[in-house]
């Protein structure tokens, strides 16, 4: 049976990005939003509490490493060990339910607090992060009555990954109104938390052939295992929203957003599986496959979307 092991790997850096962004955008707010009283907010609200619904298309990006090792009972490799890394990019559909507070009292600039509950649908490619050969299934080249191991195709090893279809998170911070050229903007610095899942699988297919007697018989070593790694991160967030503008019974704003996360807790996972075989004119042996992945200490997401509000009238 596969065995799982996820040792924690704590690390941190770049958290000051969020603080610097907050200071910069607060200065912009004082310059542009603190002058004259603006027109009534056209968004529907309940005693200043303003709900919204947003949809964003974007990407999720991280570096990831993988390895695969297959050995016999003497711990000798039966395939060449592989250790590699990859740049994993997944498409992302981000849906969020947001809420803004009334304007903060005694603070210039008509600043509000905002928060959102986030749900993500990922469109993950199945990526081979470490491997060799082509472990697609055993087959013999035509024309051999006594095929050597080199004539047995469909062998190899790999560790492949993809993100789970669903992820979730929460985001919160400040909503700072800024007017430029007669157009209303909302600058939203804050903090975002996200949790998602990596699904990974490992496979080793190896053909071992006894030198005598001659023939077509060979030992088929087949090692397969699946694992999961739950990845959680927190870090600075920034969105810039334009509008909102009337759109029938609702108001629509357009925005861009990005967030950078530092991983919390586990960043790697390993799985091990084994197979004992006898026959094929070979002595009994036990074969072991070890597969693993490790995500980078930081990951990020970015996208563009629309936000819908109910109109006040």
N, C-alpha and C positions, 0 to 999 in steps of 0.2 A: 504494500500500500504506500502511496506517496506520503512523505513527511514534510511538514512546513516549518519554516523558521524565519521570523521577521525581527532581527535585532534593531533597536532604535539607533538612529544616527543624528543627534542634535547638531544644529549649526545655525548661524544667523549673520546677516549683513544687509546693507542698503536700506535699513528701516528709516533712516533719516530722510529719504526721498519724500515720504508722506508728510513729514513735518515741514520741510522746505516748501513743498507745494502748498500746504495750508497757509504758511506765512505770506507767500507770494500772492495767492488768490485773495486773502484777506485785505492785502494792500490794494489790489484791484477793486475790490468792493468798496473800500473807503473812497477811492477816487471817482468811480463811476456811478455807484448806487446810493451814495449818501447825500446827494444834493437836494433836489426838490421832491416833494411827495408825488408819486406817480399815480396813474389812473388806477381805478378799482381792479383788483385781480379778477379776470373773466372766468376763472376756474370755479366749478362748484366746490363748496366746502361746508363742513359742519362745524360752526364756531371756530373757523380757521384751520381745521384739520382737513387736508386735501388728499384724497386717494387718487391712484393712477394705475394704469396697466401698461407694461412695456414689452416689446419684442425686439430682440437683437440678433443679427447674424454676425458671426465672428469666428475666431480661431482660438484654440488652446495649444500652447507650445511648451515643450520641455525637452531636455536632453535625457536620454535613457541608455543604460548599459545592459548587456546580457552576456551570459556564458553558457556553454554546454560541454560536459565532460562525460565520456562513457568508458568504463573500465571492466576488466574481467576480475575473477576472484583473486588474482595475484596483484591487483591494482595496476595492471598494465593497460594503457589506452587501446581500445579497439578501433577508435576513430581519432583523427587529429583534434585535440581540444581547441575550442574556439572561445574567444573573448573579444567583444567588439562593442562599439557604441553607435548611437543613431540620434538623429534630430527628429523627434516625433511631433508632427503637426496634425491636429484633428479639427474638423469643422465643428462649429458650435451654434446651436440655436438656444438663446437665452430668453426665458420668460420670467418676468418679475412682477410682483404685486407690491406697489410702493405706497408710502404715506408720508406727507409732510406735516409738520406741526405748525401752529400759528407762529407769527413773527416773534422772535425772542425779545422780551421787554428790556428796555434800558440799554440796548445794544444798537448802535447806528448801522445803517445799511440794509434794514429790512431782512435780516438773516433768519432762516428757518433751519430746523433740523429735519433730516430725512432718513428713512429706513426702508428696506425692501427685503422680501423673502424671494429667493432666487431658485429657479429650477432650470437645469441645463439638459438638453438633448444633444448628445455627441454623435458625430458621423465618423467613426474611427476606421482608418485603414488597418488591415492586418499586416503588421510589419515584422519581417524577419530581422531581428537585431543581432543575432549571432548564428552562424551555421556554415556548413560546407556540403558539397555534393548536392544530391537531389533526392531527398527521402520521400519519393512519391509512391513506392511500392515495388517489390521485387519482380524483375523480368529478365529473361535471358536473350542475349543477342542471337539473331538467327545464324544458323550454319555451324553451331558448335555441338558436338556429341559429348565432349569432355571439357566443358567450359572452365577456364580459370576464373578466379575471383574477379579479375578485371572485366570479364565479360558479363558479369551479373550487374544489371543496371537498377536504377531506382533506389540506391542506397545513399546515406548521408546522415547529417544531424542538423538540428536547428532549434533555436528558442525564438518564438514569435509572440508579439504582444498586440493588444488593442485595448482601448478604454471601454468601460461599460457604457451602455446606451444612456444611462441616467446619472446625473450628479445634482448636487444641491448646495445651497449656501445662504448667507445673509450678508447685507451690506448696509452701512450707515455712515452719516457724516453731516456736513453743513451744506445748505443750499443757499448760494449767494447770488442775488440778482445783479446783473450788469447790463447796462444799455449802451449799445454801440451803433451809431448811425441810425438811430430810431428803431432798432431791432432789439427786442428783449432776449437776453441770454440768462441761463442759470448755470453757474459754475459750481460743481459739486465735488469737493475733495472729501475723502473719507477713508474708511477701512473696510476691507472685504474678507470674508471667510468662505472657504470652498472645500468640499469633500467629494472625492470621486474614486473610482475603482479601476485598477488595471487588471485585465484578464490576460494570463499568459499560458502558453502551452509549450511543451518540449517533446521532441520525437528523435529517436535514433533508430535507423534501419541499417543493419550490417550483415553481410553475407560472409560466412566462414566455411571454407572448403578444405576437407582433408586431402592430403596429397595422394593417398592410396586408399582404396582401389579407385581407378578412374571411373567417371560416370557423371551424371547430372545432379547428383544429390549434394546438398549443401545445408548448413545450419542457418536458419533465419532468426537473427536477433532483432527483436522489436520491443523498444522501450518507449512508452508514452506516458505523459503526466500533464496535469493541469493545475494551475495555482492562481491565487488572487493577491493583490496588494492594495490596501486602502490607503489613499494619499490625502492628507489634509494640510491646508496651508492658510496663512493669514498674512495680509500685507496692505500697502497703500493702494487707494483707488482714486480715480479721477474721471469725471464725466463733464462734458460741456454740451448743454442743451439749448437749442434755438427755438424760440416761440414761447407759448403755443399759438397756433393759428386756427381760425374757425374751419371746421370740416363737418358740415351738417349739424347734427345734434351734439357733436363732441368737439373737443379741441385737440389738436395734434401738435406735438413737438418732435423735432428731429435731433438726435444726439449722437455723439461718439463717446466711447468709454474704454478704459483700460485698467487693468489691475495687475500688480506684481505680488507674488506670494512666496513666502518662505515656508518650506515644508516643516511640519510638526510630526514628531514621532517617527514611525517606521518609514524608511526610504528604500528598503530592499527586502526581497523575499526569495527563498530557495525551496525547491522541491526535489525529492529523490525517489526513484522507483527502481525495482530490480526484477530480474527474470532468471529462473534456473532452467537449464536445458540439458538434455542428454540425447544420444543417438547421432545420426548423420556421420558415423564412423569417427566421431570425436569423443574425447572424455567428457564426463559431466562437468558443467561449469556454471557459475552464477555471474550474470552481467548486471552492472549498475549504471544508471544514468542520473546525472546531476544537472539541474537546470536552474538558472536564477536571473533576476533582473534587479536593477538599481536605478532609481530616478534621481535626477539632479536635486541639489538643495534648494533651487529656485525654479519656479515656473510662472508663466504669465498668460493672460488672455486679453484680447482686444476685439472691438467690433463696432458696428454702427446700427442704429435702430430708430424706432419711433415710440413715442409715449402718448397714450390717450388719456384725456381728462373729460369728465362731464362738464358741459357748459353751465355757467351760473344761471343763465336765463333760458 
